[in-house]
Amino acid sequence: MPMKPREMIKLLKNNGFRKKSQNSSSHLKMYNAVTNTTVIVPIHAKELGRGLEAEILKEAGIERG
């Protein structure tokens, strides 16, 4: 089942990511200093698409299963 953006942000925070910036109200940039990785999470009320969710997790280096 796809995640909502706030669930994705919580998962990223639990894996060492911190808010880097939010220039617009629709996207949040998160950064992990240990892995030097930046990911962008779209902020909206609907669930993230499965492909987008998988791509964010892949970029973040997080295995979900």
C-alpha positions, 0 to 999 in steps of 0.5 A, spaced: 500 500 500 502 506 497 505 511 503 502 518 504 508 524 504 508 524 511 509 517 512 515 517 507 518 523 511 517 520 518 521 513 515 526 518 512 527 521 518 528 515 522 533 513 517 537 519 518 535 524 514 533 531 516 529 537 512 534 541 508 530 546 505 523 547 502 523 553 497 516 551 495 510 549 499 509 542 494 516 539 495 521 538 501 528 536 500 531 532 505 538 530 506 542 525 510 549 527 512 552 520 513 551 518 506 551 525 503 544 523 499 539 528 498 532 526 496 525 530 494 519 528 497 512 532 494 507 534 499 500 533 497 494 530 500 494 524 496 498 517 497 505 517 493 504 513 487 508 506 487 513 508 482 515 514 486 515 511 492 520 506 490 524 511 486 525 515 493 526 509 497 532 507 492 535 514 492 535 514 499 538 507 500 532 504 504 530 497 503 522 496 504 519 489 504 
